[in-house]
Amino acid sequence: MIVKTPTKFFLVSGSSDGFSLLNAFDGALLVSGVGDTNLVRMSSILPPGCTEINPRPAALPQGALVPVAYASLTSDAPGEIISAAVAIGIPEDPNLAGLIMEYSARAEESIVLEQVKKMAEKGMELRKRPIKEIMAISATYRVVDIGAVFAGVVLWD
């Protein structure tokens, strides 16, 4: 299968409580705006020259195959704090690929955000690509009964 390389991206996040772990995850997807699509989980490379769509599309086509790099976490421990985040290292040279990192933990949002941004920095250093910008988005949730968090980078055309 040959797939066209995406040229645009946008960041999404959401959290939810649910009847089961899967229902909570589904709720977090709905809150983030990607719940009625078929997510295709990808590894963590932002194609060269990819630009952010802002604002993101109001409604993705239902059932569409949507490439996304994401972090998520579910929990059935009431009172527990869960967080998920993604960060993108955007290179100074638009002809080079960027890097997406994902991280989730049973921790405060600030801790998860700091970690995922550092991961993007270190990944770009490993590639010897000067960074123009690091973008990030996160979700956090204090579990009521059963909860989920989701943060992702959606690639689009």
C-alpha positions as CSV (number, residue, x, y, z in Angstrom):
1,M,0.0,0.0,0.0
2,I,1.4,3.4,-1.0
3,V,0.3,6.3,1.2
4,K,0.8,9.9,0.3
5,T,3.1,11.7,2.7
6,P,1.1,14.2,4.9
7,T,1.8,17.9,4.5
8,K,0.0,19.2,7.6
9,F,-0.4,18.3,11.2
10,F,-2.3,19.4,14.3
11,L,-2.2,18.6,18.0
12,V,-5.1,17.1,20.0
13,S,-5.8,16.0,23.5
14,G,-8.6,14.9,25.8
15,S,-9.6,13.0,28.9
16,S,-12.6,11.1,30.0
17,D,-14.2,8.8,32.6
18,G,-16.0,5.7,31.3
19,F,-17.8,2.5,32.0
20,S,-14.6,0.4,31.2
21,L,-11.0,1.2,30.3
22,L,-11.9,1.0,26.6
23,N,-14.9,3.2,27.1
24,A,-12.8,5.8,28.9
25,F,-10.2,5.7,26.1
26,D,-13.0,6.1,23.5
27,G,-14.3,9.1,25.5
28,A,-10.9,10.7,25.5
29,L,-10.7,10.3,21.7
30,L,-14.1,11.9,21.3
31,V,-13.1,14.8,23.5
32,S,-10.0,15.3,21.4
33,G,-11.9,15.3,18.1
34,V,-10.6,12.1,16.6
35,G,-13.2,9.6,18.1
36,D,-15.1,8.8,14.9
37,T,-12.0,8.0,12.9
38,N,-9.8,5.0,12.5
39,L,-6.5,5.9,14.1
40,V,-3.4,4.5,12.4
41,R,-0.7,4.6,15.0
42,M,2.6,5.6,13.5
43,S,6.2,6.0,14.7
44,S,7.5,9.4,15.5
45,I,8.6,11.3,12.4
46,L,7.1,14.6,11.2
47,P,7.6,14.8,7.4
48,P,9.9,17.6,6.1
49,G,8.0,20.8,5.4
50,C,4.9,19.7,7.3
51,T,3.0,22.7,8.6
52,E,0.5,23.1,11.4
53,I,-3.1,23.5,10.7
54,N,-4.5,26.1,13.1
55,P,-7.3,25.9,13.7
56,R,-7.6,22.2,13.1
57,P,-10.4,20.8,10.9
58,A,-13.7,21.1,12.7
59,A,-14.7,17.6,11.7
60,L,-12.5,14.8,10.3
61,P,-14.4,12.5,7.9
62,Q,-16.1,9.7,9.9
63,G,-14.3,6.4,9.4
64,A,-11.2,8.1,7.8
65,L,-7.8,6.4,8.3
66,V,-5.9,9.0,10.3
67,P,-2.2,8.7,10.9
68,V,-1.4,9.8,14.5
69,A,1.5,9.5,16.9
70,Y,0.0,9.4,20.4
71,A,0.4,8.8,24.1
72,S,-2.4,7.5,26.2
73,L,-3.0,6.0,29.7
74,T,-6.0,4.5,31.4
75,S,-6.6,3.8,35.1
76,D,-9.3,2.3,37.3
77,A,-7.8,3.6,40.5
78,P,-10.1,6.4,41.8
79,G,-8.2,9.5,42.8
80,E,-5.2,8.7,40.7
81,I,-3.7,11.4,38.5
82,I,-2.9,10.3,35.0
83,S,-1.3,12.4,32.2
84,A,-0.3,12.0,28.6
85,A,1.7,14.3,26.3
86,V,3.3,14.6,22.9
87,A,6.0,17.0,21.8
88,I,7.3,17.8,18.3
89,G,10.8,19.0,17.6
90,I,10.6,21.2,14.5
91,P,13.9,21.6,12.8
92,E,15.4,24.9,11.7
93,D,15.8,23.5,8.2
94,P,12.3,22.8,6.7
95,N,13.8,20.3,4.3
96,L,14.6,18.0,7.3
97,A,12.2,15.8,9.2
98,G,11.0,16.7,12.6
99,L,10.6,14.4,15.5
100,I,7.5,13.5,17.6
101,M,7.9,12.1,21.1
102,E,5.1,10.6,23.3
103,Y,5.0,10.0,27.0
104,S,2.4,9.1,29.6
105,A,2.7,8.5,33.4
106,R,0.8,8.4,36.6
107,A,2.0,11.8,37.4
108,E,1.1,15.5,37.3
109,E,0.8,17.2,33.9
110,S,3.8,19.4,34.4
111,I,6.1,16.5,35.0
112,V,4.9,14.7,31.9
113,L,5.2,17.8,29.7
114,E,8.7,18.5,30.9
115,Q,9.8,14.9,30.2
116,V,8.3,14.7,26.7
117,K,9.8,18.1,25.7
118,K,13.2,16.9,26.9
119,M,12.8,13.7,24.9
120,A,12.1,15.7,21.8
121,E,15.2,17.9,22.4
122,K,17.4,14.9,23.0
123,G,16.1,13.1,19.9
124,M,16.8,16.1,17.7
125,E,20.3,16.4,19.2
126,L,20.9,12.7,18.3
127,R,19.9,13.6,14.7
128,K,22.2,16.7,14.9
129,R,19.3,18.9,13.8
130,P,19.1,22.4,15.2
131,I,15.6,23.1,16.7
132,K,13.5,25.9,15.5
133,E,10.7,25.2,18.0
134,I,9.3,22.5,20.3
135,M,5.5,22.3,20.4
136,A,3.6,20.2,22.9
137,I,0.1,19.3,24.1
138,S,-1.0,17.3,27.1
139,A,-4.0,15.9,29.0
140,T,-4.4,15.1,32.6
141,Y,-7.1,13.6,34.7
142,R,-7.9,12.7,38.3
143,V,-9.7,9.4,37.9
144,V,-13.3,9.3,39.3
145,D,-14.1,5.7,38.5
146,I,-12.3,4.6,35.3
147,G,-10.4,7.3,33.4
148,A,-8.2,7.8,30.3
149,V,-6.0,10.5,28.9
150,F,-4.9,11.0,25.3
151,A,-2.6,13.4,23.5
152,G,-1.6,13.1,19.8
153,V,-0.1,14.6,16.7
154,V,-2.5,14.0,13.7
155,L,-0.9,14.1,10.3
156,W,-3.2,15.3,7.5
157,D,-3.1,16.4,3.9
